[in-house]
């Protein structure tokens, strides 16, 4: 696919947006100015990727030509061979960035994200795995400079989480993490297993784009808001005040609880944010007609046969079943190096969308 016409188109539009933003009148309409600013940032990245892509093509041609001229066993040929391999990977990566720019942008991609991890099948081991997943995503967020805030959590008796809800804020959070929704399966020998037998457990992960007030209107008469004492280990201020907030959305039956802040008002605000995000996710699912109205369509019931990914500790293996990707670097992945899985998922999603548009 020849990407040059698209790169030229990005450059022309970038110049138009830049000129529009240089006009002080553009800021008379704050909403329009915000839209132009977002488009400017997006196009700036695309133009940069496009220029780097075209340069990689030129550099690749020069190094391939050098390989044809030089003796195969010469030092110069070896250097050119290494450079060709590097440039091929670079060209493929930059080409994907440019192709993503061709597709209509998903407004949710730039949004902050609500993560919900819940223990599924497997009892206590499932709760421990939920804690592993929580740590994996928080460490991945740290490597990308994102901010993580815990909104609510329910600890299990022997460690781990029955449930943990947290917010991730930063650039392109949902764009990268939306592929994590589903059932995650772990196969390993639990610390409490005396016979050394491998157990299989699951956790469900839901990834929701954070909804704004304009996306979902919450009417006061539709909300049942109650306050209670936060549960958890004693001695902490958050657990000794009536600061936990629970909100029931009467029309949908959704229940949201937030208890991780000392301030009742902060817990209420965060609970409303989670509620809006769940309602937005439900509406999007219904509109797309490929998910059921209930959130379980995204994550399933937590049964072992619904998994999207398997973490097999004895074999040091991680398999994503959606794209039949298998990697043998489980320790690095569980410690937050998730890009080797996310990048192929993004590439597969891009390929499917390009095919659907026949580009």
C-alpha positions as CSV (number, residue, x, y, z in Angstrom):
1,X,0.0,0.0,0.0
2,X,1.4,3.4,-1.0
3,X,1.2,5.6,2.0
4,X,2.6,8.8,0.4
5,X,-0.7,10.3,-0.6
6,X,-2.0,9.9,2.9
7,X,1.1,11.4,4.4
8,X,0.8,14.4,2.1
9,X,-2.9,14.7,3.1
10,X,-1.9,14.7,6.8
11,X,0.7,17.5,6.1
12,X,-1.8,19.7,4.3
13,X,-4.4,19.3,7.0
14,X,-1.8,19.9,9.7
15,X,-0.9,23.3,8.1
16,X,-4.6,24.2,8.0
17,X,-5.2,23.4,11.7
18,X,-1.9,25.2,12.6
19,X,-3.1,28.3,10.8
20,X,-6.6,28.1,12.4
21,X,-5.0,27.9,15.9
22,X,-2.8,30.9,15.2
23,X,-6.0,33.0,14.8
24,X,-7.0,34.5,18.2
25,X,-10.7,34.3,17.1
26,X,-10.4,30.5,17.3
27,X,-10.5,30.7,21.1
28,X,-13.7,32.6,21.1
29,X,-15.3,29.1,21.0
30,X,-13.5,27.1,23.7
31,X,-15.0,23.8,22.6
32,X,-13.9,24.3,19.0
33,X,-10.5,25.4,20.2
34,X,-10.1,22.2,22.2
35,X,-11.1,20.1,19.2
36,X,-8.5,21.9,17.0
37,X,-5.9,21.5,19.7
38,X,-6.5,17.7,19.9
39,X,-6.5,17.4,16.1
40,X,-3.2,19.4,16.0
41,X,-1.5,17.1,18.5
42,X,-2.8,14.0,16.6
43,X,-1.7,15.4,13.2
44,X,1.7,16.5,14.5
45,X,2.5,12.9,15.6
46,X,1.2,11.6,12.2
47,X,3.2,14.0,10.2
48,X,6.3,13.1,12.2
49,X,5.7,9.4,11.8
50,X,5.1,9.9,8.1
51,X,8.3,11.7,7.5
52,X,10.2,9.1,9.5
53,X,8.5,6.4,7.4
54,X,9.6,7.9,4.1
55,X,13.1,8.3,5.4
56,X,13.2,4.7,6.5
57,X,12.2,3.7,2.9
58,X,15.1,5.7,1.5
59,X,17.6,4.5,4.0
60,X,16.5,0.9,3.5
61,X,17.0,1.2,-0.3
62,X,20.5,2.6,0.2
63,X,21.5,-0.2,2.5
64,X,20.1,-2.9,0.3
65,X,22.0,-1.4,-2.6
66,X,25.2,-1.5,-0.5
67,X,24.6,-5.2,0.2
68,X,24.5,-5.9,-3.5
69,X,27.8,-4.2,-4.1
70,X,29.9,-5.4,-1.2
71,X,31.3,-8.9,-0.7
72,X,29.0,-10.9,1.6
73,X,31.7,-11.6,4.1
74,X,33.0,-8.0,4.4
75,X,32.6,-5.9,7.5
76,X,30.6,-3.3,5.6
77,X,28.2,-5.9,4.3
78,X,27.6,-7.2,7.8
79,X,26.9,-3.7,9.1
80,X,24.5,-3.1,6.2
81,X,22.7,-6.4,6.9
82,X,22.2,-5.4,10.5
83,X,20.9,-2.0,9.4
84,X,18.5,-3.5,6.9
85,X,17.0,-5.7,9.7
86,X,16.6,-2.7,11.9
87,X,15.1,-0.5,9.2
88,X,12.6,-3.2,8.1
89,X,11.2,-3.4,11.6
90,X,11.2,0.4,11.9
91,X,9.4,0.8,8.6
92,X,6.8,-1.7,9.6
93,X,6.2,0.0,12.9
94,X,6.0,3.5,11.4
95,X,3.8,2.2,8.5
96,X,1.3,0.9,11.1
97,X,1.2,4.3,12.8
98,X,0.4,6.0,9.5
99,X,-2.2,3.5,8.7
100,X,-3.9,4.1,12.0
101,X,-4.1,7.7,11.1
102,X,-6.0,6.9,7.9
103,X,-8.8,5.3,10.0
104,X,-11.4,7.5,11.6
105,X,-10.2,8.2,15.1
106,X,-12.1,6.6,17.9
107,X,-13.0,9.3,20.4
108,X,-12.6,6.9,23.3
109,X,-9.0,6.1,22.5
110,X,-7.7,9.4,24.1
111,X,-9.8,8.9,27.2
112,X,-8.7,7.9,30.7
113,X,-9.7,4.4,31.7
114,X,-11.5,2.6,34.5
115,X,-10.1,-0.9,35.2
116,X,-12.1,-3.6,37.0
117,X,-10.4,-6.8,38.0
118,X,-12.5,-9.5,39.7
119,X,-11.6,-13.0,40.9
120,X,-13.4,-15.7,39.0
121,X,-13.1,-19.5,39.1
122,X,-10.4,-21.0,41.3
123,X,-11.1,-19.7,44.8
124,X,-8.2,-18.2,46.8
125,X,-5.8,-18.7,43.9
126,X,-8.0,-16.6,41.7
127,X,-7.8,-13.7,44.3
128,X,-4.0,-14.0,44.3
129,X,-4.0,-13.9,40.5
130,X,-6.2,-10.7,40.6
131,X,-3.5,-9.1,42.7
132,X,-0.8,-10.2,40.2
133,X,-2.8,-8.6,37.3
134,X,-3.3,-5.4,39.3
135,X,0.4,-5.2,39.9
136,X,1.1,-6.0,36.2
137,X,-1.1,-3.2,34.9
138,X,0.1,-0.6,37.5
139,X,3.7,-1.3,36.6
140,X,3.0,-1.1,32.9
141,X,1.3,2.3,33.6
142,X,4.4,3.5,35.4
143,X,6.6,2.6,32.4
144,X,4.4,4.8,30.2
145,X,4.2,7.7,32.6
146,X,0.5,7.1,33.4
147,X,-1.1,7.7,36.7
148,X,-3.0,5.0,38.6
149,X,-5.5,5.7,41.4
150,X,-7.4,2.9,43.2
151,X,-11.1,3.6,43.5
152,X,-12.3,0.6,45.4
153,X,-11.0,-2.8,46.5
154,X,-12.1,-5.9,48.4
155,X,-9.3,-7.9,49.8
156,X,-9.5,-11.7,50.2
157,X,-8.9,-13.4,53.6
158,X,-5.5,-14.9,52.6
159,X,-4.2,-12.2,50.4
160,X,-5.1,-10.9,46.9
161,X,-8.3,-9.3,45.8
162,X,-11.8,-10.4,45.4
163,X,-12.2,-7.2,43.4
164,X,-10.2,-4.1,42.6
165,X,-11.3,-1.1,40.7
166,X,-8.8,1.6,39.6
167,X,-8.4,4.5,37.2
168,X,-5.6,5.0,34.8
169,X,-5.0,8.5,33.4
170,X,-2.6,9.6,30.7
171,X,-2.1,9.8,26.9
172,X,-3.7,7.1,24.8
173,X,-4.6,4.9,27.8
174,X,-7.8,3.3,26.4
175,X,-6.2,3.0,22.9
176,X,-3.6,0.6,24.3
177,X,-5.5,-1.1,27.1
178,X,-8.9,-1.8,25.6
179,X,-7.7,-5.2,24.4
180,X,-7.3,-6.4,28.0
181,X,-11.0,-6.9,28.5
182,X,-12.0,-10.5,29.0
183,X,-11.1,-13.6,31.0
184,X,-7.5,-14.1,32.0
185,X,-6.5,-17.7,33.0
186,X,-3.6,-18.7,35.1
187,X,-2.0,-22.2,35.4
188,X,0.4,-22.7,38.3
189,X,1.1,-24.6,41.5
190,X,-0.4,-22.5,44.4
191,X,1.8,-21.9,47.4
192,X,-0.8,-23.9,49.5
193,X,-0.6,-27.0,47.2
194,X,1.3,-29.7,49.1
195,X,1.1,-32.3,46.2
196,X,2.7,-30.0,43.6
197,X,-0.4,-30.1,41.4
198,X,-1.1,-27.4,38.8
199,X,-4.3,-25.5,39.4
200,X,-6.2,-23.4,36.9
201,X,-7.9,-20.2,38.0
202,X,-9.4,-17.2,36.2
203,X,-10.0,-13.5,36.7
204,X,-12.2,-11.2,34.7
205,X,-10.9,-7.8,33.5
206,X,-13.2,-5.0,32.3
207,X,-11.7,-1.9,30.7
208,X,-14.0,1.0,30.4
209,X,-13.4,4.4,28.8
210,X,-14.0,7.1,31.3
211,X,-17.3,8.9,30.6
212,X,-17.7,12.6,30.9
213,X,-20.7,14.4,32.2
214,X,-21.9,15.3,28.7
215,X,-21.8,11.6,27.7
216,X,-24.1,10.3,30.3
217,X,-26.7,12.4,32.2
218,X,-27.4,11.2,35.7
219,X,-30.7,12.4,37.2
220,X,-30.7,12.8,41.0
221,X,-34.1,11.0,41.2
222,X,-32.5,7.9,39.5
223,X,-29.7,7.6,42.2
224,X,-29.9,6.0,45.6
225,X,-26.8,7.2,47.4
226,X,-25.8,5.8,50.8
227,X,-22.9,6.3,53.1
228,X,-21.3,3.6,55.3
229,X,-18.0,2.8,57.1
230,X,-15.2,1.5,54.9
231,X,-14.2,-2.1,55.5
232,X,-10.6,-3.3,55.9
233,X,-7.8,-3.6,58.4
234,X,-8.2,-1.4,61.4
235,X,-6.0,1.5,62.4
236,X,-6.2,3.4,59.1
237,X,-8.2,6.6,59.0
238,X,-9.9,5.5,55.8
239,X,-11.4,2.6,57.7
240,X,-12.5,4.4,60.8
241,X,-14.8,7.0,59.3
242,X,-18.2,6.9,57.5
243,X,-16.6,7.8,54.2
244,X,-17.5,4.9,51.9
245,X,-20.1,5.8,49.3
246,X,-22.4,3.4,47.5
247,X,-24.6,4.5,44.6
248,X,-27.4,2.4,43.1
249,X,-28.6,3.5,39.6
250,X,-32.2,2.6,39.8
251,X,-33.0,2.4,36.0
252,X,-30.2,0.0,35.2
253,X,-29.7,-1.7,38.6
254,X,-25.9,-1.0,38.5
255,X,-24.3,-0.7,41.9
256,X,-21.0,1.3,42.4
257,X,-19.0,1.5,45.6
258,X,-16.0,3.7,46.3
259,X,-14.2,3.7,49.7
260,X,-10.5,4.4,49.1
261,X,-10.5,8.0,50.1
262,X,-11.0,9.6,53.5
263,X,-13.2,12.3,52.0
264,X,-16.8,11.3,51.5
265,X,-17.2,13.9,48.7
266,X,-14.1,12.5,46.8
267,X,-15.5,8.9,47.1
268,X,-18.9,10.2,45.8
269,X,-17.3,12.0,42.8
270,X,-15.2,8.9,41.9
271,X,-18.2,6.6,42.3
272,X,-20.2,8.8,39.9
273,X,-17.3,8.6,37.4
274,X,-17.3,4.8,37.5
275,X,-21.1,4.8,37.2
276,X,-21.0,7.0,34.1
277,X,-18.3,4.9,32.6
278,X,-20.3,1.7,33.1
279,X,-23.4,3.3,31.6
280,X,-21.4,4.6,28.6
281,X,-19.8,1.2,28.1
282,X,-23.3,-0.4,28.2
283,X,-24.7,2.1,25.7
284,X,-21.8,1.6,23.3
285,X,-22.2,-2.2,23.6
286,X,-25.9,-2.0,22.7
287,X,-25.3,0.4,19.8
288,X,-22.7,-1.9,18.3
289,X,-25.0,-4.8,18.6
290,X,-22.1,-7.2,19.1
291,X,-22.2,-7.2,22.9
292,X,-25.1,-7.9,25.2
293,X,-26.5,-5.1,27.4
294,X,-24.9,-6.6,30.5
295,X,-21.3,-6.0,31.3
296,X,-20.7,-9.8,31.4
297,X,-20.6,-9.6,27.6
298,X,-17.2,-8.0,27.8
299,X,-15.7,-10.2,30.5
300,X,-17.9,-13.4,30.4
301,X,-18.8,-15.2,33.5
302,X,-15.2,-16.1,34.5
303,X,-15.4,-19.7,33.5
304,X,-12.2,-21.3,32.4
305,X,-13.3,-22.0,28.8
306,X,-14.0,-18.3,28.1
307,X,-10.4,-17.1,28.4
308,X,-8.7,-14.6,26.1
309,X,-5.2,-15.2,27.6
310,X,-3.4,-18.0,29.5
311,X,-0.5,-17.5,31.9
312,X,1.2,-20.9,32.3
313,X,3.9,-20.6,35.0
314,X,5.4,-24.1,34.7
315,X,6.1,-23.6,31.0
316,X,7.0,-19.9,31.3
317,X,4.4,-19.3,28.6
318,X,1.8,-16.6,27.9
319,X,-0.7,-17.3,25.1
320,X,-3.2,-14.8,23.7
321,X,-5.9,-17.0,22.2
322,X,-7.4,-14.3,20.0
323,X,-4.4,-14.0,17.7
324,X,-2.8,-17.3,18.6
325,X,0.3,-15.5,20.0
326,X,2.6,-17.4,22.3
327,X,5.5,-15.9,24.2
328,X,8.0,-17.5,26.6
329,X,8.8,-14.5,28.8
330,X,6.1,-14.8,31.5
331,X,8.2,-13.2,34.4
332,X,8.8,-10.1,32.4
333,X,5.2,-9.8,31.3
334,X,3.7,-10.3,34.7
335,X,6.1,-7.6,36.0
336,X,4.6,-5.1,33.5
337,X,6.3,-5.6,30.1
338,X,2.9,-6.0,28.3
339,X,3.8,-4.3,25.0
340,X,5.0,-7.6,23.4
341,X,1.3,-8.6,23.6
342,X,-0.4,-5.3,23.1
343,X,1.5,-4.3,20.0
344,X,0.5,-7.5,18.0
345,X,-3.1,-7.1,19.2
346,X,-3.1,-3.5,17.9
347,X,-1.6,-4.6,14.6
348,X,-4.2,-7.3,14.2
349,X,-7.0,-4.8,15.0
350,X,-5.6,-2.4,12.5
351,X,-5.4,-5.1,9.8
352,X,-9.0,-6.1,10.3
353,X,-10.2,-2.5,10.2
354,X,-8.2,-1.7,7.0
355,X,-9.6,-4.9,5.4
356,X,-13.1,-3.8,6.3
357,X,-12.6,-0.5,4.6
358,X,-10.8,-2.2,1.7
359,X,-7.8,0.0,2.0
